[in-house]
Amino acid sequence: MIDFLWSLGSFIVALGILITAHEYGHFWVARRCGVKVERFSIGFGKAIWRKVGQDGTEYVVAMIPLGGYVKMLDERVEDVPVELVDQAFNRKTVWQRIAIVSAGSIANFIFAIVALYIMYIIGTPSLKPVIDSTKLDSPAGIINVVEPQQIIAVSGQNVRTWEEVNLALVGHIGDSSLDLTIAPLATLSGMDMPTKTVTLDTSEWVFDPEKTSPITSLGLNIFRPGIDPTIAVVSADSAAEQAGLQVGDTLTSINGNPYSDWNAFVDVVQTSANQTINMTLIRDGQVIHVDVTPKAQQNADGQTIGIVGISPTQAPWPDNMRFELEYGIVDSLIAAADKTWQLVVVSFKMIGKLFTGDVSVKNLSDPISIAQGAGASASYGLVYFLGFIALISVNLGIINLMPLPVLDGGHLLYYFVEVITGKPVPEKVQEIGFRFGAALLLMLMGVALFNDFARL
């Protein structure tokens, strides 16, 4: 319940910030174009806060925080006094109307730059993208990893963190190939060792976001520090807790077989659902034997596996793999603008591949996934939350530019037709377009919500 409330609160805060940025873009440009703004509302429905400014605009925070709007004087909506006609939106030139409508998405892009700029100024604890092996019969299986290798570029795009690798790989989903440039860690420590670029055949690359990430689905095994069989976490109401296992216990054998590695232990547990297994442990210098019955649980593939509810102690990451991702005052702005541009490009690519079928509609997500992401990023700290809302801000800006009549992009489509033809699109045509756009948008939202509920 606490996790739900935290996610909900983080979602409302994130959405409120992004909506405010978007609507303020419309508001600011409208005022500069001489349009009278009657209301600036964050949210819909009944107002929970209201104030009329000296400029005559009514500022409102409404009860339903799922959007917002800027109500401008417009003769198409209501009667306008003769003395205010020149301040009506519909009386402005087509280029002024284009500027006002597009300003919302532009504000979202600017906000993303600002959020990332602050994030880079503060600095983010990061890990270098290092692999220690690859999976056979996978696109990355052709890479022979003898020693840990760092990924330094994806198809010519430099990457420094796993998050950047993930973003770069997403942009290549549906492509027939991609290039990975790798180098031994020693290369990046000053030793003169050559880098290597490998072309991967991704024509058969299958990525299911419900089961894996682009990194693991490509066949890249992320380097992880060694695992100590000393128990670090015992989950509440788990089979381990019921059997009396404690934090600090060290596993030495299972079913009489000496402990070899954590993965082998997990394999035994997962194949023993509802079957009692015997674990030998060392506790406070004493050897003890405990019988545990793993609880049955469905995995992502629908298979029944056993779960005991413990986590081991993980060794610390090597110092040469950890670094602080931060820049100076000027470089942070350049890096933030570059990252925002990358997000824009990848988002447009994903939308295009969604329509071509290269990306499944299963990748669509809606408020539930966003709320979960907001809660998770907020729990990690400010810098991670800033990165998350920057990503959502870019996506919000792009979605609003889609040429659906009910969105800003639909209005822009009509205005550009007006630029070309020299006359406005007929009202009846616009009305039909709005109805079609609303139906299509509701359908997409329905698919996204269905995907979200399916992932729960």
N, C-alpha and C positions, 0 to 999 in steps of 0.2 A: 504493500500500500504506500509506504514511504517512497519507494522507487517511482511509483506511478505519479504521486504528487510532485516529486522533484522533476520528472520529465515533463509533466503538464506545465509546471511553473516556468521551467526553462524554455519550453516551446512558446508560451505566451509572451515572455520577455523577448525572445528572438524574433517572433513574428511581429510584435509591436514595433520593434526597432526598424525592421525591414519595411513594414508598411508605411511607417512615418517617413522614412527616407524616400520611398517611391512617391508618395503623395506630395511630399514637400517639393520634389522635382517639378511636378505639374504646377503646384501653387506658385513657386518662385518664378518660373518662366511666364506663367499666365499674368502675374502682376507686372512683370517687365514688358509684356506686350500690351498693357493697358486694359486687360480684362478684369472686370469686377468679380471677385471671389466671394460668394455668399456664405459658404460653409466649408470648413476643413474638418473632416471627421475621420477619426481612427476607430474602426469597428462599425458594426451595424446595430440597428435596433434602438432600444431605449437608451437615452443619454444618462451616464452616471456622473459626468462632469461637463460643464458648459460655461463658456465665457465669450463675451463679445468684445473684440479688440477695438482699439482706436481707429483702425482702418475699416471698421464696419463688418469685418468677417467674423462669423460665429465659429468658435473653435470647440470641438466636441470630442469626448472620449465615450464611446458607446459600449453596450453590454456584451455584444458578440464580437470577439477579437479575431475574426477571420477575414479581414479585409479593411478597406477604407475608401474614401472618395473625396474629391474636391468638386463642390457644386459651384459652377460658374454661371453668370448671367447669360441666358441663351434664349433668343426669340422662338426657337423651335420647341422649347419646353414650356414657356410661360410668356404672358404679356409683359413687355418691357416698357417702362416710361420713356417718352420721347427724349427727355434730357439724358437718359442713360444708354441710349441705343448704341452710341459709339464705343461703349464698354462691353458690349455683348460679344460672346465668343464667336458666334456665327458671322459677325460683321468683320472679323479680322481676315487678313489675307491668307491664302492657302498655306503659304510657307510659315506664317506665324502659328497657324493651327497645327501644322506638322511639328513645329518646335515644341509647342505646349504638350502635345500628346506623347512625343518621343522622350520628353524630359524625365518621365517617371523611370523608364528603364535606364536612361543615362545616369540618373541619380543612384540607382542600384549598383551600377558598375563603379561609380565614384566611391560609393560607400564601401564596396569590397576592397578597393585600393587603400582606403583609409584604415579599415580593419586590419588588413594584412601589413600595412605600414607600421601600425602600433605593435602588431605581433612580432615583426622582425626587429623593431627597436628593443622590445623587452627581451627577446631571445627565446628559442624553443629547444629544450633538451631533445636531441635527435640521435638516431642510430644510422650508421652507414649501411647502405643496402648490400650486404654481404651474403653470398650463398656458399654452402659447403658441399652440395651435391645436386644432382638433377634426377628426375624420375625417368626410368626407361619407358619407351613407348609413349613419349610425350614430345611436343614440339621442341622443348629444351633438352631432350635426351641426347642430342648430338654433341652437347658440350661436355667435355671430359674434365671434371673438376678434381684435380690432384690435391690442391691446397685451397683454402678459402679465397674466393674471388669477389671483388667489389664491382657492382654494375655502375658504370660511370656515364653511360649514355644509352638511350633507346631511340633507334633510328635517327641518330644525329642530335637528339635533344638531351642536353646534359642533365643528369639527375644526381641529387645529393642524399636523398632520404628515401625510405620505403614508400612514403606517401607520394613523393614525386614519381617514383617508378610505377606505382599503381595508377596514377593519373595518366602517365604517358602510355601505359599498356591499354587502358580503357579506350583511348583514341584509335587503337589499331584493331579493335574487335571487328571481325568481318573482313579484314584484309587478308591477302594471300600470303604475306610474309612480313617480317619485321627484323630489324638489326639490333643486336645487343653488343655493346662494347664493354668488355670486362678487363680487369687487371688484378694481379695479385696485390694483397694489402701492402706488401713490401714496396711495390712501385710507388704508392702514394705516400710512402714514408721517406722518400728521398733516394731509394736505390734505383739504378737504371735498369728497369725490366720492361719489356715491351707490352703494350696493351694489345688486345685482340678483338676484332669485330666478327661476330658470327651471325649469319643470316638464318633465321628460323622459318621453317615452313609452317604457316599458321592456317592453311586452307582447311584443315580438319580440327582446328582449335575449337573446343566446346567450353563455353563459360556459362555456368549456372550460378547467378548471384545468391541463390537461396542455399547453396551448398559449399561454395568455395569463393576464393578471391581470384582476380586475374593473374596474380603472381603464382599461386599454387596450381591453378588450373593449367598454366603454361608449362608446369613441370619444374619450377624453381624451388629448391628446398632452402628456406631461410636458415642462416646460421643461428644457432642458439647455444648459449653457454651450457656447460655440463649440468646434469641433474643429480642432486644428492638425494638418496632414498630416505632422508629424514623428513617426517611429515611436517609441513608448514601450515596446512589448513585442514580442519575437519568440519565439513558442512553440517549445519543444523538439521536435525531429523533425518540424517543419512544412515545408511547401513553401517558405516564406520562408527558413527557416534553411538548407535544402538549396541554395537559390539564392544564398546569401551575404548576404542582407539583414541590416542591423545596427541596433541601437538608436541613434537620433540621425539616421538617414537621413531626408531630407525628400522626399516624393513631389511631382514637378512635372508629370508626364504619364503617361498609360497608353495604350498602343497608338497613340502619336502624338498623342492628344488631350489638351489642357491639363487639369490637375486643376481641377475646379470645386468639388465638395464631397465629403465622405466617403461619403454615401449613394450618390452616382453611382458612385464607385469600387467600393463593395461590390456594386452591381448588376452591374458588368462582371465582377467576380471570380466571383460566384455563377452567372452564366450561362456561365462558361468552365471548367467542370469537366473536368479531364484535357486541357485545351487550353492551349497556351503563350501567355502574354501578355507584352508588353514594358513594363517600367516604367522611367521616367527619374527618377533621384534626384540629390540634391545631398548629397555626403558630404565633410566637411572642406573645403568650398568648391569641390570638384570635381564636374563633371557626369558621372554614370556611367549606363550602360544595363544592365539586368538582365532576363534572361528567367526567368519563373516559371511553373510549371505547377500551378495550383490542384488540390488533391486532392478527389476526389469524396466527398460525405457526404450522408446522408439528413437532411432537416430534420423538424420536428414534423408536417408535412403529408405526409410520405412522399416528397417530391420530392428529386431529386438536385441538389445545389448544389455550387459550388466554394468551397474554403476555402484561404487562404494562411497564416493563423496569425500575423497581426500586429494590433496595437492602436495607435491614434493617441494623440497627446498632447491631453488635454482641458483647456480653460481652467478656472481656478478658479471656484467658484460666487460670484456677487455677494454682497457682505456683507449686503445687505438681504434676502437669501433664507435666510441661515444664522442659527441661533439655538441657544441651549442650553436644552433643555427640562428645567427644574428648578423646585422649589418650596421653601418654607420648611418647618420642622419640622411645623407643624400642617397647612398646605396640602397637603403631600405625602401625609399620611394621608387627607385628603378626596379628593384626586385618585386615590389608589390604590384607595380603596373604590369610587369612581365608575367607574373603568376596569374593576375586577373585575365590577361589576354589569353593565356594557356587554357584557363577555365572556360572562357567564351568559346574558343576554337573547339575544345573537346565536347562541350555541350551541344554546339551546332552539329558536330560530326555524329554524336549519339542520336540526335533528333532525326538527322538524315538517314542513318542506318536503321532507325526504328521504322521508318516508312518503307525502306527497301527490303526489310525483313532480315537484315544482317544482325539486328539486335531484337531479342524477344520482348513482347509487351510485359513479360514477367519482371523486366527491369524497372517498370513504372512504379513509383512510390507516391504516397500521399501523406496527409498529416500525421498518421500513426508512426510511420518510419521517421519522419522529420522530428516528431516529439521525442522518440527514443534517442535519435542522434543528438538532439539538443541536450537532453538530460545527461547522456554519457559524456559529451564534450564539456559540459559545465562542471561535471564532477571531477574532471581531470585538471581543471584550472582555467584561468582567464585566457591564456594564449591559445589553448585548444578551442575554447568557445569562440574566440575571434576568428580562427581559421574556419570553423564550422559555419558561422553566420556569413562569412565572406563567400563561401561556396553556395549557400542557399540564396544569397543576394544576387549573385550572378545568374543562377537558374531562374529566379523570380523575374529578373530583367529580361532574360531571353524568352521565357514563356509568354510574357506580356507582348513581345514583339511578333509572336506567331500570327500569321494572317487570318485569324478567326475574327469575324465581325464583332463579337462580343468583347474582344480584348483590344488593347491599344493598337496592336498590329493590324487588326481589321479596319480600324478608323484610318490608320496610316495608308492602308491599301486604297481605300476610297479617295483619300486626299491626293495620292499620287496619280490615280486615274483622272482626277480633276485637273491636275497639273498637265497631263498629257492631252486631255480632250478639251480643256478650257472651260468646262462646265461641271457642276456638282453631279454626283451619282444620284439618280432619281430616288426619292424617299421610299417608294414601294420596293425598289431593288434593295435598298439598305435594310428595310424591315425584314424582307425574306432572308437576307444574309445574316441578320442578327439572330433570327430563329434557328437557322441552320447551325450557326456557330455555337449557340447556347446548347443545342442538342448534342453536337459533337463534343463540346467541352464536358458536359455532364457524363457522356459515355466514357471519355478518357478518365475522368475522376472516379467513375464507378469501377473501371478496370484497376486503377491504382489502389483504391480502397480494398478491392477483392484481394489483390496481391498482398497488401499489408496484413489483412486478417489471416490469409493463408500462411504467412510467415510467423504468426504468433504461436 
